[in-house]
């Protein structure tokens, strides 16, 4: 299953927070915050100003559908490799584990 956080990463959206797994545009707007800087204590300054998000719900849904389609078409071996990559393993480490 493709998560919204995976989609945001694929879309190269940086410096954000997401509370939960939104299923609708309204939920996304409520749970997504963009980091716009930091205060004098080093804590993140967050905004819910959609004009600063760098992405729309429509773009997210389109990319999510694209990723889900690609995932369905992957072999089990390729899915396993992708999961290992998402855990932070390098290609060399993955090859050492599963061969090829």
C-alpha positions as a printed NumPy array, in Angstrom:
array([[  0.   ,   0.   ,   0.   ],
       [  1.318,   3.402,  -0.981],
       [  1.19 ,   5.934,   1.853],
       [  0.738,   9.663,   1.455],
       [  4.164,  10.204,   3.026],
       [  5.677,   8.007,   0.273],
       [  3.914,  10.128,  -2.331],
       [  5.224,  13.368,  -0.814],
       [  8.756,  11.965,  -0.897],
       [  8.344,  10.867,  -4.535],
       [  7.098,  14.361,  -5.383],
       [ 10.232,  15.742,  -3.694],
       [  8.269,  17.785,  -1.179],
       [ 10.597,  18.667,   1.682],
       [ 10.299,  20.03 ,   5.211],
       [  6.818,  18.914,   6.179],
       [  4.897,  17.089,   8.878],
       [  1.885,  14.847,   8.426],
       [ -0.398,  13.647,  11.189],
       [ -1.974,  10.316,  10.27 ],
       [ -2.9  ,   8.973,   6.839],
       [ -5.357,  11.362,   5.18 ],
       [ -7.919,   9.898,   2.789],
       [ -9.57 ,  13.118,   1.623],
       [ -8.494,  16.627,   0.7  ],
       [-10.091,  17.981,   3.883],
       [ -8.173,  15.478,   6.025],
       [ -4.943,  16.342,   4.191],
       [ -5.403,  20.069,   4.76 ],
       [ -6.051,  19.391,   8.435],
       [ -3.057,  17.079,   8.959],
       [ -0.314,  18.5  ,   6.689],
       [  1.997,  21.293,   7.806],
       [  4.91 ,  22.839,   5.964],
       [  8.027,  23.789,   7.911],
       [  8.856,  27.399,   7.061],
       [ 11.768,  27.957,   9.408],
       [ 12.76 ,  27.69 ,  13.013],
       [ 12.322,  29.89 ,  16.042],
       [ 15.067,  31.143,  18.378],
       [ 14.889,  27.86 ,  20.309],
       [ 15.476,  25.79 ,  17.195],
       [ 11.901,  24.517,  17.069],
       [ 10.193,  24.216,  13.702],
       [  7.825,  26.937,  12.573],
       [  4.867,  25.254,  10.867],
       [  2.25 ,  26.699,   8.573],
       [ -1.11 ,  25.487,   7.338],
       [ -1.062,  28.061,   4.511],
       [ -1.852,  25.952,   1.444],
       [  0.   ,  28.383,  -0.829],
       [  3.24 ,  27.298,   0.888],
       [  2.607,  23.534,   0.657],
       [  4.273,  23.13 ,  -2.742],
       [  1.746,  20.454,  -3.695],
       [ -1.995,  20.061,  -4.172],
       [ -4.263,  17.185,  -3.172],
       [ -4.912,  16.571,  -6.881],
       [ -1.175,  16.111,  -7.516],
       [ -0.927,  13.783,  -4.531],
       [ -3.838,  11.612,  -5.677],
       [ -2.488,  11.426,  -9.241],
       [  0.976,  10.362,  -8.046],
       [ -0.513,   7.902,  -5.535],
       [ -2.495,   6.201,  -8.31 ],
       [  0.639,   6.059, -10.476],
       [  2.678,   4.484,  -7.665],
       [ -0.069,   1.988,  -6.82 ],
       [ -0.277,   0.899, -10.456],
       [  3.491,   0.459, -10.62 ],
       [  3.424,  -1.505,  -7.351],
       [  0.748,  -3.874,  -8.69 ],
       [  2.888,  -4.572, -11.737],
       [  6.023,  -5.374,  -9.705],
       [  7.137,  -8.931,  -9.09 ],
       [  7.333, -10.152,  -5.499],
       [ 11.135,  -9.988,  -5.728],
       [ 11.032,  -6.364,  -6.882],
       [  8.574,  -5.523,  -4.102],
       [ 10.961,  -7.058,  -1.597],
       [ 13.849,  -5.025,  -2.969],
       [ 11.771,  -1.856,  -2.761],
       [ 10.886,  -2.559,   0.868],
       [ 14.555,  -3.125,   1.711],
       [ 15.445,   0.179,   0.021],
       [ 12.772,   1.973,   2.02 ],
       [ 14.412,   0.573,   5.153],
       [ 17.632,   2.277,   4.1  ],
       [ 19.651,  -0.602,   2.629],
       [ 21.94 ,   0.155,  -0.294],
       [ 21.825,  -1.733,  -3.582],
       [ 25.048,  -3.537,  -2.612],
       [ 23.582,  -4.618,   0.721],
       [ 20.418,  -5.855,  -0.972],
       [ 22.458,  -7.833,  -3.513],
       [ 24.47 ,  -9.374,  -0.678],
       [ 21.235, -10.503,   0.965],
       [ 19.308, -11.859,  -1.998],
       [ 21.913, -12.319,  -4.713],
       [ 21.699, -11.3  ,  -8.36 ]])
